[in-house]
């Protein structure tokens, strides 16, 4: 380089400053190119955003695995508007299926997902199985410690949404004045043969919550109401409520009803104790094929703007600088009550109970 051939003592102060600046910036650029994925994930230099943007432009996409429907709507669309050079690929399933798919892919050395979002218990399993990459984000300061799954230098995951499971109903078929106002109202003879529950994780959690809050005897009385078990997610079941195929269900997410109402569907959501609170926690997958885009997506997801987009879909945020939805009802964090091993055992018990009381009985 010409700079090396000129004696610095003969340069003017201005030229010397320019030469040194050029040398340092070139060194930084070279360093950024040689960052390993682990170094990039924890990098907090002043040029972090620039590095992520340049890398994401080259990668062109990010793949997001989630156990909830909320990201398939405005959240991913707004991300693509903000970063039009990155395509957001979203794959959604229930928590158990997500865990199985990601585990099988990593075990086979097939790294497809960049970011994963699911309940804290399954995130813990992924972390213990070394399937999550520890990372840092400038957005972390807006969240309390209880929202973070901490590592040695950063986090493995942190909370990005909270949603609730309770009664959803079609107001054309079930007027609001007549709809159940407490969980005990499910025993009213007029609801016999009219209710449905989701047959996936959502339904199993509901069975568990009712079992723990009201006892086995009450659950058996509810099963005598000829409740139909639909082999679909709570989100899909809410679509049947919106279309009028199902009058009401106690296994419906508030966010799904919020979306259907915006689309003009005659639906309502009512919190009846116990209301199951579902927490979504997101992290970066180990050996992410698009690490720059992954970190950019996680920054956006937890940013004030990203959280406000999510809240428009009926979600609640854990950020300290924005107001969350006001909830005047008792929430049950059924998954957080147990360790992953305990919850897995409980889940199997509830799943067998649902099968005996609601599926085989029919």
MIKOL-176191 format. One line per 10 residues: their letters; for each residue x, y, z of N, C-alpha, C. Coordinates in steps of 0.2 Angstrom, whole numbers, plus 5000, padded with zeros to 4 digits. Example, Ala and Ser with C-alpha at 12.3 -4.5 7.8 and 13.67 -1.06 7.14 Angstrom:
<pts>
as	5066:4972:5039:5062:4978:5039:5066:4984:5039 | 5064:4989:5035:5068:4995:5036:5064:5000:5039
</pts>
This chain:
<pts>
xxxxxxxxxx	5004:4994:5000:5000:5000:5000:5004:5006:5000 | 5002:5012:4997:5006:5018:4996:5007:5021:5003 | 5002:5020:5008:5003:5022:5015:5009:5020:5018 | 5011:5014:5017:5017:5011:5020:5023:5014:5017 | 5023:5016:5011:5029:5019:5008:5031:5026:5009 | 5026:5029:5013:5027:5036:5015:5029:5037:5022 | 5034:5040:5024:5036:5041:5031:5031:5046:5034 | 5028:5043:5040:5023:5047:5043:5025:5053:5046 | 5032:5054:5047:5034:5061:5050:5033:5066:5045 | 5033:5065:5038:5033:5070:5033:5026:5072:5031
xxxxxxxxxx	5021:5068:5034:5014:5069:5033:5011:5075:5037 | 5007:5079:5034:5003:5084:5038:4999:5081:5043 | 4997:5084:5048:4992:5081:5053:4986:5078:5050 | 4983:5082:5046:4977:5080:5042:4978:5073:5039 | 4983:5073:5034:4985:5067:5030:4987:5061:5035 | 4990:5063:5040:4992:5057:5045:4986:5054:5048 | 4981:5059:5050:4975:5056:5053:4971:5052:5048 | 4971:5054:5042:4967:5050:5037:4970:5044:5035 | 4977:5043:5035:4981:5037:5034:4979:5032:5040 | 4980:5035:5046:4978:5030:5052:4971:5028:5052
xxxxxxxxxx	4967:5032:5050:4959:5030:5050:4958:5025:5045 | 4961:5026:5039:4961:5021:5034:4964:5014:5036 | 4969:5014:5039:4973:5008:5042:4968:5005:5047 | 4965:5008:5051:4961:5005:5057:4955:5002:5054 | 4951:5006:5049:4945:5004:5046:4946:4998:5042 | 4952:4997:5039:4954:4991:5035:4955:4985:5039 | 4958:4987:5045:4959:4981:5050:4952:4979:5052 | 4948:4983:5054:4941:4982:5057:4937:4977:5051 | 4938:4980:5045:4934:4976:5040:4937:4969:5039 | 4943:4968:5040:4946:4962:5039:4944:4957:5045
xxxxxxxxxx	4944:4961:5051:4942:4957:5057:4935:4954:5056 | 4930:4959:5054:4923:4957:5053:4922:4951:5049 | 4927:4950:5043:4926:4945:5039:4928:4938:5042 | 4933:4939:5047:4935:4933:5050:4932:4930:5056 | 4926:4934:5058:4923:4932:5064:4919:4925:5063 | 4920:4921:5068:4917:4915:5068:4910:4916:5070 | 4905:4911:5069:4898:4912:5071:4898:4914:5078 | 4901:4910:5083:4901:4912:5090:4903:4919:5091 | 4909:4921:5088:4911:4928:5089:4906:4933:5087 | 4903:4931:5081:4898:4936:5078:4892:4937:5083
xxxxxxxxxx	4890:4931:5086:4884:4931:5090:4885:4935:5096 | 4891:4936:5099:4893:4939:5105:4896:4946:5103 | 4897:4948:5097:4900:4954:5095:4896:4960:5097 | 4899:4965:5100:4895:4971:5102:4899:4977:5100 | 4903:4977:5095:4907:4983:5092:4902:4988:5090 | 4904:4994:5089:4900:5000:5086:4898:4998:5079 | 4901:4994:5075:4900:4992:5068:4895:4986:5068 | 4893:4984:5074:4889:4978:5074:4883:4978:5069 | 4879:4983:5069:4873:4983:5064:4875:4983:5057 | 4881:4987:5056:4883:4987:5049:4885:4980:5046
xxxxxxxxxx	4889:4977:5051:4891:4970:5049:4885:4965:5048 | 4880:4966:5052:4874:4962:5052:4870:4963:5045 | 4869:4970:5044:4866:4971:5037:4870:4969:5031 | 4876:4970:5031:4880:4968:5025:4880:4960:5024 | 4880:4957:5030:4880:4949:5030:4873:4947:5028 | 4868:4950:5031:4861:4948:5029:4859:4949:5022 | 4862:4954:5019:4861:4955:5012:4863:4950:5007 | 4869:4947:5009:4872:4942:5006:4868:4935:5007 | 4866:4934:5013:4862:4928:5015:4855:4928:5012 | 4852:4933:5012:4846:4934:5008:4840:4931:5012
xxxxxxxxxx	4840:4927:5017:4835:4924:5020:4836:4922:5027 | 4831:4921:5031:4831:4918:5038:4825:4913:5039 | 4827:4908:5042:4822:4903:5043:4820:4902:5051 | 4814:4903:5052:4811:4904:5059:4806:4898:5060 | 4808:4894:5066:4804:4889:5068:4800:4891:5074 | 4793:4891:5074:4789:4893:5080:4784:4888:5081 | 4781:4889:5087:4776:4884:5089:4769:4889:5090 | 4769:4895:5087:4763:4899:5087:4762:4902:5081 | 4756:4904:5079:4754:4907:5073:4756:4914:5072 | 4757:4918:5078:4757:4925:5077:4763:4928:5073
xxxxxxxxxx	4768:4924:5072:4774:4927:5068:4773:4926:5060 | 4768:4922:5058:4766:4921:5051:4763:4927:5048 | 4760:4931:5053:4756:4937:5050:4760:4943:5050 | 4758:4949:5053:4761:4955:5053:4769:4955:5055 | 4770:4951:5060:4777:4951:5062:4782:4950:5057 | 4781:4944:5053:4786:4943:5048:4786:4947:5042 | 4779:4950:5041:4779:4954:5035:4782:4961:5036 | 4781:4964:5042:4784:4970:5044:4792:4969:5044 | 4794:4963:5046:4802:4962:5046:4804:4963:5038 | 4800:4960:5034:4802:4960:5027:4802:4967:5024
xxxxxxxxxx	4797:4971:5027:4797:4978:5024:4803:4982:5027 | 4805:4981:5033:4810:4984:5036:4817:4982:5032 | 4817:4976:5031:4823:4973:5028:4821:4969:5021 | 4820:4973:5016:4817:4969:5010:4822:4965:5007 | 4828:4965:5009:4833:4960:5006:4834:4953:5009 | 4829:4953:5015:4829:4946:5018:4822:4943:5018 | 4822:4937:5015:4815:4933:5015:4815:4929:5022 | 4809:4930:5025:4808:4927:5031:4804:4921:5030 | 4807:4915:5031:4804:4908:5030:4801:4906:5037 | 4795:4905:5037:4792:4903:5044:4789:4896:5043
xxxxxxxxxx	4791:4891:5048:4788:4885:5049:4785:4884:5056 | 4779:4882:5056:4776:4882:5062:4773:4875:5064 | 4773:4873:5070:4770:4867:5073:4769:4867:5080 | 4767:4862:5083:4766:4862:5091:4773:4861:5094 | 4774:4863:5100:4780:4862:5103:4784:4856:5103 | 4780:4850:5104:4783:4844:5103:4786:4842:5096 | 4782:4844:5091:4784:4842:5084:4790:4847:5083 | 4790:4853:5085:4795:4857:5084:4802:4854:5087 | 4801:4852:5093:4807:4849:5096:4810:4843:5093 | 4805:4839:5091:4807:4833:5087:4811:4834:5080
xxxxxxxxxx	4808:4839:5077:4811:4841:5070:4818:4844:5071 | 4818:4849:5075:4825:4852:5076:4830:4847:5079 | 4828:4843:5083:4833:4838:5086:4835:4833:5081 | 4831:4831:5077:4832:4826:5071:4837:4829:5066 | 4835:4836:5064:4840:4839:5060:4847:4840:5062 | 4847:4843:5068:4854:4844:5071:4858:4837:5072 | 4854:4832:5074:4858:4826:5075:4860:4823:5068 | 4857:4825:5063:4859:4822:5056:4864:4827:5053 | 4866:4833:5056:4870:4838:5053:4867:4842:5048 | 4860:4842:5048:4856:4846:5043:4854:4853:5047
xxxxxxxxxx	4857:4858:5046:4856:4864:5049:4852:4869:5045 | 4845:4869:5046:4841:4873:5042:4838:4879:5045 | 4836:4878:5052:4833:4884:5056:4839:4888:5058 | 4837:4895:5058:4841:4900:5061:4839:4902:5068 | 4832:4903:5068:4830:4905:5075:4824:4901:5077 | 4823:4899:5083:4818:4895:5086:4814:4899:5091 | 4808:4898:5091:4803:4901:5096:4798:4896:5099 | 4798:4895:5105:4793:4890:5108:4793:4891:5116 | 4790:4887:5119:4789:4888:5126:4795:4887:5130 | 4796:4891:5136:4803:4890:5140:4805:4883:5141
xxxxxxxxxx	4800:4879:5143:4802:4872:5144:4806:4868:5139 | 4803:4869:5133:4807:4866:5127:4813:4870:5125 | 4813:4876:5126:4819:4880:5125:4825:4878:5130 | 4823:4876:5136:4828:4873:5141:4831:4867:5138 | 4826:4862:5135:4828:4856:5133:4833:4857:5127 | 4832:4862:5123:4836:4863:5117:4843:4866:5119 | 4843:4870:5125:4849:4873:5127:4853:4867:5130 | 4850:4863:5134:4854:4857:5137:4857:4852:5132 | 4853:4852:5127:4856:4848:5121:4861:4851:5117 | 4863:4857:5119:4868:4861:5115:4866:4862:5108
xxxxxxxxxx	4859:4864:5107:4856:4866:5101:4855:4873:5100 | 4857:4877:5105:4856:4884:5105:4863:4888:5105 | 4863:4893:5102:4869:4897:5101:4869:4903:5106 | 4873:4904:5111:4873:4910:5115:4875:4916:5111 | 4871:4922:5113:4872:4928:5109:4870:4934:5113 | 4871:4940:5110:4870:4946:5113:4866:4950:5108 | 4862:4955:5111:4858:4960:5107:4858:4966:5111 | 4858:4972:5108:4857:4979:5111:4850:4979:5114 | 4845:4975:5112:4839:4976:5115:4838:4972:5122 | 4843:4969:5124:4842:4965:5130:4841:4970:5136
xxxxxxxxxx	4844:4976:5136:4843:4981:5142:4836:4982:5143 | 4831:4981:5138:4824:4983:5139:4820:4978:5143 | 4824:4972:5144:4820:4966:5147:4823:4965:5154 | 4819:4963:5159:4821:4960:5165:4824:4954:5165 | 4828:4952:5171:4832:4946:5171:4827:4940:5170 | 4821:4940:5173:4816:4935:5173:4814:4933:5166 | 4815:4937:5161:4813:4936:5154:4819:4933:5150 | 4825:4931:5153:4831:4929:5150:4833:4922:5152 | 4835:4918:5147:4839:4912:5149:4846:4913:5148 | 4849:4915:5153:4856:4917:5153:4861:4912:5152
xxxxxxxxxx	4867:4914:5148:4873:4910:5147:4878:4913:5151 | 4885:4911:5149:4890:4914:5152:4892:4921:5150 | 4891:4923:5144:4892:4930:5142:4886:4933:5139 | 4881:4930:5137:4875:4933:5134:4869:4929:5136 | 4864:4928:5132:4858:4924:5133:4858:4918:5128 | 4854:4913:5130:4853:4908:5125:4846:4909:5122 | 4842:4913:5126:4835:4914:5123:4832:4919:5128 | 4826:4923:5126:4823:4927:5130:4816:4928:5127 | 4811:4931:5132:4804:4931:5131:4803:4936:5125 | 4798:4934:5121:4796:4939:5115:4789:4939:5115
xxxxxxxxxx	4785:4935:5118:4777:4936:5118:4774:4932:5124 | 4768:4934:5125:4764:4930:5130:4757:4930:5127 | 4754:4924:5127:4747:4924:5124:4743:4920:5129 | 4736:4919:5128:4732:4916:5133:4727:4911:5130 | 4726:4906:5133:4721:4901:5131:4715:4901:5136 | 4709:4902:5132:4703:4901:5136:4697:4901:5131 | 4691:4903:5133:4685:4902:5129:4685:4907:5123 | 4683:4903:5117:4682:4907:5111:4675:4905:5108 | 4671:4909:5106:4665:4907:5103:4662:4912:5098 | 4658:4909:5094:4655:4912:5088:4648:4916:5091
xxxxxxxxxx	4648:4922:5090:4642:4926:5093:4636:4925:5089 | 4636:4923:5083:4630:4921:5079:4627:4915:5082 | 4631:4910:5084:4628:4904:5087:4628:4904:5094 | 4632:4908:5098:4632:4909:5105:4632:4916:5107 | 4627:4919:5108:4627:4926:5110:4631:4927:5116 | 4634:4933:5116:4638:4934:5122:4635:4934:5129 | 4629:4936:5129:4625:4936:5135:4624:4929:5138 | 4624:4924:5133:4622:4917:5135:4628:4913:5135 | 4634:4915:5133:4640:4911:5133:4642:4910:5140 | 4646:4905:5142:4649:4903:5149:4652:4909:5152
xxxxxxxxxx	4651:4910:5158:4654:4916:5162:4659:4913:5167 | 4659:4907:5168:4664:4903:5172:4665:4896:5170 | 4670:4893:5172:4672:4886:5170:4666:4882:5172 | 4663:4883:5177:4657:4879:5180:4652:4879:5175 | 4651:4884:5171:4646:4884:5166:4646:4879:5160 | 4652:4876:5160:4653:4871:5154:4649:4865:5156 | 4647:4864:5162:4642:4859:5164:4635:4860:5162 | 4633:4866:5160:4626:4867:5158:4624:4862:5152 | 4618:4859:5153:4616:4854:5148:4615:4857:5141 | 4614:4864:5141:4613:4867:5134:4620:4867:5130
xxxxxxxxxx	4625:4866:5133:4632:4865:5129:4634:4858:5127 | 4630:4853:5129:4631:4846:5127:4631:4845:5120 | 4637:4843:5117:4638:4841:5110:4640:4847:5106 | 4641:4853:5109:4642:4859:5105:4649:4862:5106 | 4653:4859:5111:4660:4861:5112:4665:4857:5109 | 4671:4860:5107:4676:4856:5105:4683:4858:5108 | 4688:4854:5108:4694:4856:5111:4700:4854:5106 | 4705:4857:5106:4711:4855:5101:4714:4849:5104 | 4716:4845:5099:4719:4838:5101:4726:4838:5101 | 4729:4844:5100:4736:4845:5101:4739:4847:5108
xxxxxxxxxx	4745:4850:5108:4747:4852:5114:4743:4857:5118 | 4739:4861:5115:4735:4866:5118:4729:4863:5122 | 4726:4857:5119:4721:4854:5122:4723:4850:5128 | 4729:4847:5127:4732:4843:5133:4734:4848:5139 | 4736:4854:5137:4737:4859:5143:4731:4861:5146 | 4726:4862:5142:4719:4864:5145:4717:4858:5150 | 4717:4852:5148:4715:4846:5152:4719:4846:5159 | 4726:4848:5158:4730:4848:5164:4728:4854:5169 | 4727:4860:5166:4725:4865:5170:4719:4864:5173 | 4714:4861:5170:4707:4860:5173:4708:4855:5179
xxxxxxxxxx	4712:4850:5177:4713:4844:5182:4716:4847:5188 | 4721:4852:5188:4724:4854:5194:4720:4859:5197 | 4716:4863:5194:4712:4868:5197:4705:4866:5200 | 4702:4861:5196:4696:4859:5198:4695:4851:5200 | 4700:4847:5199:4700:4840:5201:4698:4836:5195 | 4699:4829:5196:4697:4824:5192:4689:4823:5191 | 4686:4824:5196:4679:4823:5196:4675:4828:5192 | 4678:4834:5192:4675:4840:5188:4676:4838:5181 | 4683:4836:5179:4685:4835:5172:4680:4829:5169 | 4679:4824:5173:4674:4819:5171:4667:4821:5169
xxxxxxxxxx	4665:4826:5173:4658:4829:5172:4659:4833:5166 | 4664:4836:5164:4665:4840:5158:4665:4835:5152 | 4668:4830:5153:4669:4825:5147:4662:4822:5146 | 4657:4822:5151:4651:4819:5149:4647:4824:5145 | 4649:4830:5143:4646:4835:5139:4647:4833:5132 | 4650:4827:5130:4651:4825:5123:4655:4830:5120 | 4661:4832:5123:4665:4837:5119:4669:4834:5114 | 4669:4837:5108:4673:4834:5102:4680:4836:5102 | 4685:4831:5101:4692:4833:5101:4694:4833:5094 | 4696:4839:5092:4698:4840:5085:4705:4839:5084
xxxxxxxxxx	4707:4835:5079:4714:4834:5078:4718:4840:5074 | 4718:4845:5078:4721:4851:5075:4723:4856:5080 | 4727:4861:5079:4730:4866:5084:4724:4870:5086 | 4725:4874:5091:4720:4879:5094:4719:4884:5089 | 4724:4886:5085:4724:4891:5080:4719:4889:5074 | 4720:4883:5072:4715:4880:5067:4708:4879:5069 | 4708:4877:5076:4701:4877:5079:4697:4884:5079 | 4701:4889:5080:4698:4895:5080:4695:4897:5074 | 4698:4895:5068:4696:4896:5062:4689:4893:5061 | 4688:4887:5064:4681:4884:5063:4676:4887:5067
xxxxxxxxxx	4678:4891:5073:4674:4895:5077:4672:4901:5072 | 4677:4904:5069:4675:4910:5065:4671:4908:5059 | 4671:4902:5056:4667:4900:5051:4660:4898:5053 | 4659:4897:5060:4653:4894:5062:4652:4887:5062 | 4657:4883:5061:4657:4876:5061:4657:4873:5068 | 4660:4877:5072:4661:4875:5080:4658:4881:5084 | 4653:4880:5088:4650:4886:5092:4655:4889:5097 | 4658:4884:5101:4663:4887:5106:4668:4882:5108 | 4674:4884:5111:4679:4880:5113:4683:4883:5118 | 4685:4880:5124:4689:4883:5129:4696:4882:5128
xxxxxxxxxx	4698:4880:5122:4705:4880:5120:4707:4885:5115 | 4706:4891:5115:4707:4896:5110:4711:4901:5112 | 4716:4903:5108:4721:4909:5110:4717:4915:5108 | 4718:4920:5113:4716:4927:5112:4718:4930:5106 | 4724:4929:5104:4727:4932:5098:4724:4930:5092 | 4722:4924:5091:4718:4921:5085:4711:4924:5085 | 4708:4925:5090:4701:4928:5090:4702:4936:5088 | 4707:4939:5091:4709:4946:5089:4709:4947:5082 | 4713:4942:5079:4714:4942:5071:4708:4941:5068 | 4704:4936:5070:4697:4935:5066:4693:4941:5067
xxxxxxxxxx	4693:4944:5073:4688:4950:5073:4690:4955:5069 | 4697:4956:5068:4699:4962:5063:4697:4960:5056 | 4696:4954:5055:4694:4952:5048:4686:4952:5047 | 4683:4954:5053:4675:4954:5052:4672:4948:5055 | 4675:4943:5057:4671:4937:5060:4667:4938:5066 | 4662:4935:5067:4657:4936:5073:4660:4932:5079 | 4666:4934:5082:4669:4930:5087:4670:4934:5093 | 4671:4931:5099:4673:4934:5105:4678:4929:5109 | 4682:4932:5113:4686:4928:5118:4685:4930:5125 | 4684:4925:5129:4682:4927:5136:4687:4923:5141
xxxxxxxxxx	4690:4927:5145:4695:4923:5150:4691:4920:5156 | 4691:4913:5156:4688:4910:5162:4693:4906:5166 | 4694:4907:5172:4699:4904:5176:4698:4896:5176 | 4703:4893:5175:4710:4895:5174:4712:4897:5167 | 4715:4903:5166:4717:4905:5160:4724:4903:5159 | 4726:4899:5154:4733:4897:5153:4737:4902:5149 | 4742:4904:5152:4747:4909:5149:4752:4905:5146 | 4753:4907:5139:4758:4904:5135:4764:4909:5134 | 4770:4907:5136:4776:4912:5135:4780:4909:5129 | 4781:4914:5125:4786:4912:5119:4793:4915:5120
xxxxxxxxxx	4798:4910:5120:4805:4912:5121:4809:4910:5114 | 4813:4915:5112:4816:4914:5106:4824:4914:5107 | 4827:4910:5102:4834:4910:5103:4837:4908:5096 | 4844:4908:5095:4847:4907:5089:4850:4900:5089 | 4848:4896:5084:4850:4889:5083:4858:4888:5082 | 4861:4883:5085:4868:4882:5084:4869:4881:5076 | 4875:4883:5074:4877:4882:5067:4871:4885:5062 | 4869:4891:5064:4864:4894:5060:4867:4895:5053 | 4863:4893:5047:4866:4894:5041:4866:4902:5038 | 4862:4906:5042:4861:4913:5040:4862:4917:5047
xxxxxxxxxx	4868:4917:5050:4869:4920:5056:4867:4927:5057 | 4869:4931:5051:4868:4938:5051:4861:4940:5051 | 4857:4936:5047:4850:4938:5046:4847:4935:5053 | 4849:4930:5056:4846:4927:5062:4847:4933:5068 | 4853:4935:5068:4854:4941:5074:4849:4947:5072 | 4849:4949:5066:4845:4954:5064:4838:4953:5065 | 4835:4947:5064:4828:4945:5065:4827:4945:5073 | 4832:4943:5077:4831:4943:5084:4831:4950:5087 | 4835:4954:5084:4835:4961:5087:4828:4964:5085 | 4826:4963:5079:4819:4966:5077:4814:4963:5081
xxxxxxxxxx	4814:4957:5082:4808:4954:5086:4807:4956:5093 | 4813:4958:5096:4813:4961:5103:4813:4968:5103 | 4814:4972:5098:4814:4979:5098:4807:4982:5100 | 4807:4988:5101:4801:4991:5103:4796:4991:5097 | 4799:4992:5091:4794:4992:5085:4792:4985:5084 | 4796:4980:5085:4794:4973:5084:4789:4971:5089 | 4790:4973:5095:4785:4971:5100:4778:4975:5099 | 4778:4981:5097:4772:4984:5096:4768:4981:5090 | 4772:4979:5085:4769:4975:5080:4765:4969:5082 | 4769:4965:5087:4766:4959:5090:4760:4961:5094
xxxxxxxxxx	4760:4966:5098:4754:4968:5102:4748:4970:5098 | 4749:4972:5092:4743:4973:5087:4739:4967:5086 | 4743:4961:5087:4740:4955:5086:4737:4952:5092 | 4736:4956:5097:4733:4953:5103:4738:4950:5108 | 4745:4951:5107:4750:4948:5112:4752:4953:5117 | 4755:4951:5122:4758:4955:5128:4765:4955:5127 | 4768:4960:5129:4776:4961:5129:4779:4961:5136 | 4785:4959:5136:4789:4959:5142:4794:4965:5142 | 4794:4969:5137:4798:4975:5137:4796:4980:5142 | 4801:4983:5145:4800:4988:5151:4798:4995:5149
xxxxxxxxxx	4799:4996:5142:4797:5003:5140:4791:5004:5136 | 4787:4999:5136:4780:4999:5132:4775:4996:5137 | 4769:4998:5136:4764:4996:5140:4761:4989:5137 | 4760:4984:5141:4757:4978:5139:4750:4978:5139 | 4746:4973:5136:4739:4973:5137:4737:4972:5144 | 4732:4975:5146:4729:4975:5153:4725:4968:5154 | 4728:4964:5158:4724:4958:5160:4721:4958:5167 | 4715:4958:5167:4711:4958:5174:4709:4951:5175 | 4713:4946:5174:4711:4939:5176:4717:4935:5178 | 4716:4930:5181:4721:4926:5184:4724:4921:5179
xxxxxxxxxx	4731:4921:5179:4734:4918:5174:4738:4912:5177 | 4738:4906:5173:4741:4900:5175:4747:4899:5171 | 4753:4899:5173:4759:4897:5169:4760:4890:5170 | 4756:4886:5167:4756:4879:5168:4763:4875:5166 | 4766:4877:5161:4773:4874:5159:4778:4876:5164 | 4778:4883:5166:4783:4885:5170:4783:4883:5177 | 4778:4879:5179:4777:4877:5186:4782:4871:5187 | 4785:4868:5182:4788:4861:5182:4795:4862:5179 | 4800:4858:5180:4806:4857:5177:4804:4853:5170 | 4808:4854:5165:4807:4850:5159:4805:4843:5160
xxxxxxxxxx	4809:4839:5164:4808:4832:5165:4801:4831:5169 | 4799:4835:5174:4793:4835:5177:4787:4836:5172 | 4788:4842:5168:4783:4844:5164:4781:4838:5159 | 4787:4835:5156:4786:4830:5151:4782:4824:5154 | 4783:4822:5160:4779:4817:5164:4772:4819:5165 | 4771:4825:5167:4764:4828:5168:4760:4828:5161 | 4764:4830:5156:4761:4831:5149:4758:4824:5147 | 4762:4819:5148:4760:4812:5146:4754:4810:5150 | 4754:4811:5156:4748:4810:5161:4742:4813:5158 | 4742:4820:5157:4737:4823:5154:4734:4821:5147
xxxxxxxxxx	4739:4819:5143:4738:4817:5136:4734:4810:5137 | 4736:4806:5141:4732:4799:5142:4725:4801:5145 | 4725:4805:5150:4719:4807:5153:4714:4810:5147 | 4716:4814:5143:4712:4817:5138:4710:4811:5133 | 4714:4807:5132:4712:4801:5127:4707:4797:5130 | 4707:4795:5137:4703:4791:5140:4696:4795:5141 | 4696:4801:5143:4690:4804:5145:4686:4807:5139 | 4690:4810:5134:4687:4813:5128:4687:4810:5122 | 4692:4805:5120:4692:4802:5114:4690:4795:5114 | 4692:4791:5118:4690:4784:5118:4683:4783:5120
xx	4681:4788:5124:4674:4788:5127:4669:4789:5121 | 4671:4793:5116:4666:4794:5111:4666:4788:5106
</pts>
